[in-house]
Each structure stands twice: as C-alpha cells, then as structure tokens.
Amino acid sequence: MINLDNIYQYLLSTDGVNQMQRNLPALDPNYVQLDGRTKNDLINFLYQLSKQVSFYDQTNSPDSDWSGFFNFLTSTDGTIISDVEINQLMASRNDWPPHLALLMAFLSLYAIAQQDMNQLVTKHLNYYYKKVL
C-alpha cells in the first residue's frame, strides 16, 4: 500500500511545483497600470514645470516664475505636501483660491478617467478570453 503521508509531505515541501507557487505577480492584469501617478505626483510635476515658465507682469516684462501658483500646497521646506495632507486640506478648508480649486476639481475628474484607463488591460484580457477564444 502507498503511504500518502509521504506524497502529501513532498507536495507541501517542494518549492515551485505547486500551482499556487507558479503564479507570478507580473502576470496579474492589474500589475501594469497605464497611468499610475497619484494626485501628489501630478501636482509635483506641475509645480516643477511652473518653475520653468516665466511669469510676465502687466508691463510685459518677466517678473518671476509660476511656482507661486502652488504656495497654498507647499510645505515650509518648499516641497509639495503629501496626498494625505492634500486630502485633509481639501476636507477641512472651504477658502481655496480659485485657481487651485479648479486644479483640484480637474484632478478629481482626471482620477475617474485614470481609473478607467488602468482597467483597460483587464477589459482587453477578459474580451480576448471570453469572446475571441
């Protein structure tokens, strides 16, 4: 008679022969995102870009750059505050400057489009496996 305990013990102890151990995270459709940037990443990109663009005053002469646009969102060391702090600030304050209120509204709407965009790989695989094959 076959001793099943030895077989079960072998299956439990061997590395890489079980089906669950062969599952690679890179094969998950959600592993790659088309746009994985957070709200903080986008604001930080815009902040760095604003340092590159000259601000012209009413006499059409360069005065400074556009980084002052983000003073409301910068910390004392001159960096953009974190996502958690931005969300807390959005929930606690109603006196946002109009230009930042418009930016935050855009980023909230962009998050919806970004979420749909990141589901594209999963939707494509589901279509291919269910309809094509």
N, C-alpha and C positions, 0 to 999 in steps of 0.2 A: 504494500500500500504506500502511496505517496504522502510524504509529510508536507502538508500545506503550510505549516508554520514557517518552514524554511523558504518557501516560494514567496509568501507574503513579506517576510523579513527582507528578502532580496529586493523585492519591488519597492519597498519603503526606503531601503538604504542606498540604492544605486542613484547616482546623480545624472540627470539628463535623459533617463529612459522613460520617465513618466510623462504622460501627455501634458500635464499642467506645468511641468518644468520646461517644456519646449516653447511655451508661449512667450514671445519676445514683445517687450513694450513698443518697439518700433513698428510692429505690425498692427497696432491699435489704430483705427482711423482717426482718433482724436489726438494722436501723438504729435502730428504736424498741424499747425494752425497757419492759415494763410496770413492772418494779421493777429499776432499775439501781443500787441502793445497794450499796455494799461493806460488809464487816463493820465497817470503821472508821467508815463513815458511820452505821451503826446504833448502834454503841457511843457515838459522839459525840452523836447525838440523845438517847440515854438519859441520857448524862452531863449534857447541858444541861437535860433535863427534871428530873433529880434535884435540880438546883439550885433548882427552882421548888417542890418538895414539901417541906413541913416534916416534920422527924423529931420524934416525941414520945417522951420518956423514960418511965420506969416510973411516974412521978407524974402522967402525962398532961399534961405541960406542954411546949410547943415548945422543943426544945433546939438544933437546928441544921437542916441540910437533909440530903438523902440522897447528896450528892456524895462523901462518904467511902466509899461503897459501891465506888467506882471507883479508890481510891488505888493499887491494885496495877497499874492500867493507865495511870496518868498519868505524864507526864514531870516534870522538875524545874520547868518553867515553868507547870505546871497544865493542859496540854493532853493529850488522849488520844494515845497512841503510834500510829505508823503501822501499816498492815496487815502489812508485812514484819516489823516488830518484834513484833507480836502473834503472828504465826506462829512466829517464832523462840522467843518466850517459851513458847508452847504446846508446842513440841517439846522444849524444854530443861528445863522445870520440872515436877515432879510434886507440888508442895506448894501447889496452888491453893486459895484459900479456897473453901468450899463454894458460896457464893452466886455467885462468878464462874465456878466450874466448871459450875454449872447454866446460867448465861448463855451460856457458850461452847458447851455442848452444844446449847442451843436454837438458837444462831446457825448452828452446823454443820448442824443438821437443816433450819433455815429456808433455807439455801443450796440444798438439794436441791429444795425446793418453789419457790424463786425461779427456779431454772434451768428447771424445768418450766413455770412461769408465763411466762417470757420466750420459750419456744418456741411459745407459743400462736398468735402471728401467723403463723409459718411453717407450723404444722399447719393453720391455717384456710385459708391460701392453697393449700396442697397439696390439701386436701379440695375446695376450690372448683374448682380447675383440673382435678383428676383425676376427681372424682365428679360434680359438678354440670354442668360444661361437657362 
